[in-house]
Amino acid sequence: MARAATEDPKLENGTAQGSEEQLLAGPLPDSPLAEGQSPFEALRRKREGIEVEKQIQLEIPGYEGNLAARYKSLGYREIRKQAKRIASKGGDEAENEVTRFRDRPRGLLRVSVGTAFGMHQLVPALPGFLERYPEIELELSITDRRVDIVEENMDLAIRYGALADSSLIARRVCDLWRTICASPAYLERHGTPRTPDELQQHNCLYISTMPELRRWPFDTAQGTRIIEVGGKVGSDSAETLLQLAVMGVGIIRLADNIVGAEIARGALVPILTDSHHVEPVPLHIVYPHGRHRSPKVTALVDFLIENFAHAPWRAAWQRRGG
């Protein structure tokens, strides 16, 4: 231990000693800063890690930790650059600079999202987000499996429907509207249903994993009436049903963020709009406590609300007269 301590007099008993000026000296390789760290904090933490590895090399025969590779992977050029710039300032100006540096959105952001919203809304919007926040890296989990974001270390998730009681923080983005529609080709071949009862003579495609979604609600003078539909094709994928409907296979009832673009371009036509009971489906962003203080999480939450709170997919087909 004594030998390791003498190799770097700025490190004693696991803590960094000396001024920031001293810590800026020496060979410093490349790597990103950890989120929320000032350059000086990062320097101290990273150099402590290198010192620990030196001590392990001394005390464990045969240990072959690659210090050169570790220096290369950690890297401090960006840290040194930012720290020197900040150190050149004085007083309040330097403190404000450190605060701005710490609060800048940066680092890896892990996001869980369902297939439909992920492919139809989130992915097309991501180039704008990445251009706005070039220091953020994204890792997407696009799946219809319900992800435990705490267990799987996700920063946030985008979810449909009512939320179960949990310790997660939730931000409502907007409401989705389920819409009944079919392709012009299907309606030409089979006729357009004029009443809810006529749906029972049609091929209604359905989500196989959610039996309740085969119960389509309609408004009547006596209240809401449920029609249980059936068809030749069920799937656990809304995207599959969408493509089948566009190809003229049958009638679908899916959220408007999924069907909106196809309605806007005329590939699908809404039907029974005068009697279909619209059930708003809330869309939420959820994230664990503590993550709301993260600049990268705040950046994506604000971006999603900015882009989707007004349900742009709905406005597109409503302008078309849907």
LINDA-V92384 format. One record per helix or strand of 2 or more residues. SS is the DSSP state (2 for helix, 1 for strand). FROM is the first residue (numbers start at 0). LEN is the number of residues. If there is no record, write none. Layout:
SS|FROM|LEN ; SS|FROM|LEN
//
This chain:
2|1|6 ; 1|10|2 ; 1|14|2 ; 2|19|4 ; 2|38|21 ; 2|66|8 ; 2|76|11 ; 2|90|12 ; 1|106|7 ; 2|114|18 ; 1|135|7 ; 1|155|5 ; 1|168|14 ; 2|183|7 ; 2|195|6 ; 1|205|2 ; 2|210|4 ; 1|214|6 ; 1|222|6 ; 1|233|2 ; 2|237|9 ; 1|250|5 ; 2|255|9 ; 1|268|2 ; 1|279|8 ; 2|290|3 ; 2|294|14 ; 2|311|8
//
